[in-house]
């Protein structure tokens, strides 16, 4: 099997496993928070080993400083402020800011008869 095809296959398998680990972390957080933190740690190690990016929705569910799995209201505080979403990890008090664009209402044009 050529090397390029093998690498693509490895990355595809790695991204599937990362998805599975994040879904398991979400399920296990209520009963075993430490287990869900471990699942995220394993997912990050798979991503670094295979040079695969963690998808954005999953990346926003983990702390970029301590690597813990974040659940809003339990170990993370989410606020909106001046065009940004501010997520504070309550484990290590690290702030993460993500930009967002606020939706604007369309101005209704009056039809001229």
C-alpha positions as CSV (number, residue, x, y, z in Angstrom):
1,X,0.0,0.0,0.0
2,X,1.5,3.4,-1.0
3,X,2.5,5.7,1.9
4,X,0.1,8.5,0.9
5,X,-3.0,6.2,1.0
6,X,-1.8,4.8,4.4
7,X,-1.5,8.3,5.9
8,X,-5.0,9.3,4.7
9,X,-6.4,6.1,6.2
10,X,-4.6,6.8,9.5
11,X,-6.0,10.3,9.6
12,X,-9.5,9.2,8.8
13,X,-9.4,6.6,11.6
14,X,-7.9,9.1,14.0
15,X,-10.6,11.6,13.4
16,X,-13.3,8.9,13.9
17,X,-11.7,8.0,17.2
18,X,-11.4,11.6,18.3
19,X,-15.2,12.0,17.6
20,X,-16.0,8.9,19.6
21,X,-13.8,9.9,22.5
22,X,-15.4,13.4,22.7
23,X,-18.9,11.8,22.6
24,X,-17.9,9.4,25.4
25,X,-16.5,12.3,27.4
26,X,-19.8,14.1,27.2
27,X,-21.7,11.0,28.3
28,X,-19.4,10.2,31.2
29,X,-19.0,13.7,32.6
30,X,-22.0,13.6,34.9
31,X,-20.9,10.5,36.8
32,X,-17.1,10.5,36.3
33,X,-15.6,13.9,35.4
34,X,-12.0,12.6,35.8
35,X,-12.8,9.8,33.2
36,X,-14.1,12.4,30.7
37,X,-10.9,14.5,31.2
38,X,-8.9,11.4,30.5
39,X,-10.9,10.7,27.3
40,X,-10.1,14.2,26.1
41,X,-6.4,13.8,27.0
42,X,-6.3,10.6,24.9
43,X,-8.1,12.4,22.0
44,X,-5.5,15.1,22.1
45,X,-2.6,12.6,22.1
46,X,-4.1,10.8,19.0
47,X,-4.4,14.2,17.3
48,X,-0.8,15.2,17.9
49,X,0.5,11.7,17.0
50,X,-1.3,11.6,13.7
51,X,-1.1,15.4,13.0
52,X,-4.9,15.6,12.8
53,X,-6.8,18.7,13.7
54,X,-9.5,18.4,16.4
55,X,-12.7,19.8,14.8
56,X,-13.7,23.3,16.0
57,X,-16.9,22.2,17.9
58,X,-14.8,19.8,19.9
59,X,-11.9,22.1,20.3
60,X,-14.1,24.6,22.0
61,X,-15.2,22.0,24.6
62,X,-11.7,21.7,26.1
63,X,-9.5,24.1,28.0
64,X,-6.5,25.2,25.9
65,X,-4.5,25.7,29.1
66,X,-5.2,22.7,31.4
67,X,-6.7,20.4,28.8
68,X,-9.9,19.6,30.8
69,X,-13.3,18.8,29.2
70,X,-15.5,21.8,29.6
71,X,-19.2,21.7,30.4
72,X,-20.9,25.1,30.6
73,X,-22.5,25.7,34.0
74,X,-20.5,23.0,35.7
75,X,-16.8,23.7,35.2
76,X,-17.0,26.5,32.6
77,X,-18.6,29.9,32.6
78,X,-19.8,31.2,29.2
79,X,-20.5,34.9,28.6
80,X,-20.9,37.2,25.6
81,X,-19.1,40.5,25.6
82,X,-18.4,43.0,22.9
83,X,-18.5,40.7,19.9
84,X,-16.8,37.8,21.7
85,X,-17.8,34.7,23.5
86,X,-15.7,34.5,26.7
87,X,-15.3,31.0,28.2
88,X,-13.7,30.8,31.6
89,X,-12.4,27.4,32.8
90,X,-13.3,27.0,36.5
91,X,-10.6,24.4,36.9
92,X,-7.6,26.7,36.2
93,X,-9.3,30.1,35.7
94,X,-8.1,30.5,32.2
95,X,-10.1,32.8,29.8
96,X,-10.7,31.9,26.2
97,X,-12.2,34.4,23.8
98,X,-13.9,33.4,20.5
99,X,-15.2,36.1,18.1
100,X,-18.7,36.0,16.8
101,X,-20.7,38.1,14.4
102,X,-24.1,39.2,15.7
103,X,-26.9,38.7,13.3
104,X,-28.5,41.9,12.0
105,X,-32.2,42.3,11.2
106,X,-32.9,42.9,7.6
107,X,-34.5,46.3,6.9
108,X,-37.8,45.8,5.2
109,X,-38.2,47.7,2.0
110,X,-41.6,49.1,1.3
111,X,-42.9,48.2,-2.1
112,X,-43.8,51.3,-4.1
113,X,-47.1,50.9,-6.1
